[in-house]
Amino acid sequence: MSSSQRSESSHSFFKKYVSHKNSLMDFITRFNRALRHQRHNELVADHIDMNEHPKIKTNWPMETQMVKVYTKKKWTEFQDEMSQSHGYFVEHTTTRDDIMMYNVVSFQSSSSKPRQLMHDRQRDHISCSCGKFEFDGIPCRHMLAFFRISQIFELPKKYILKRWTQEAKIGVVYALDDENTNDDPTRLLMTRRSKLSYKASILIDYASLTDEGTKFLNKQLDSLHGKIKEMGASSTTVPSSQTRKNLDKPRNIGDPSNIRTKGCSKRMLSSKEKSTLKSRACHGCGLSGVSHDKRNCPKLHDWYVNCC
């Protein structure tokens, strides 16, 4: 279900920019435009997370802790779950070995089905039957209600997923092992490029948020460009002439062939159309149709009238 929803989400996003009627070159242009818009929205979200501070509603230390950790969008979801958790009470049901079971019931609707909370004391792990943490990646209101009655004032690190935090981009995204690339110039070039690209992307993200940062980085890049050109190519680098030849090779790109989409079938016929297809031909004129035979053929009828 999760993988299907991710693909449907990407499909709905790209359908705003591309369609099956686009040519290959038009598709590439529209696809790049969609990526630029997506990256721009990501930079705006990063700017909001860095400069805007959401308001907290309670004095619970966990709220003060997570407002500095989550992104604004995820913080809004977490704050809603936290406010909803005050409408639930927790009651202990059974204990088996080191596993304790609880029922989390709402105060407002006593007829609603209670959620089952399992606490493994040996691993110090909590799981809820609603499955929100496994699906959305944030603690549900039932888990937060248990934390509140257990006087757990800060959310444990095991329940904080890095992908929803403001530091989700920190860390090397792609890098190859230098020890295994010394004998392969192409892989060594890829390793160098990945490291430099990662550091440059971080600088660009921060500098593009302000005009001063953009102008400063632009000047520094111009200065670095001149200095690097003076250094020349390294002996371990792939020869530039060979790289240029590979880039200058002509590539003939054509439109892809039309493919019959999955689930596409013939149009369903109406009962009238079906009867027309099954009708037999008239022996008088040779035509076929509904209620058309030799007895009521208009051409034969006109011929009989003229003869008589």
Buried (B, 14 or more C-beta within 10 A) or exposed (E): EEEEEEEEEEEEEBEEBBEEEBEEEEBEBBBEEBEEEEEEEEBEEBBEBEEEEBEBEEEBEBBEBBBEBBBBEBBEBBBEBBBBBBEBEBEEEEEEEEBBEBBBBBEEEEEEEBBBBBBEEEEEEBBBBBEBBEEBBBBBBBBBBBBBEEEBEEBEEEBBBEEBBBEEBEEEEEEBEEEEBEEEBEBBBBBBEBBEEBEEEEEBBBBBBEEEBEEEBEEEEEEEEEEEEEEEEEEEEBEEEEEEEEEEEEEEEEEEEEEEEEEEEEEEEEEEEEEBEEBEEBEBBEEBEEEBBEEEBEEBEEEEEEEE
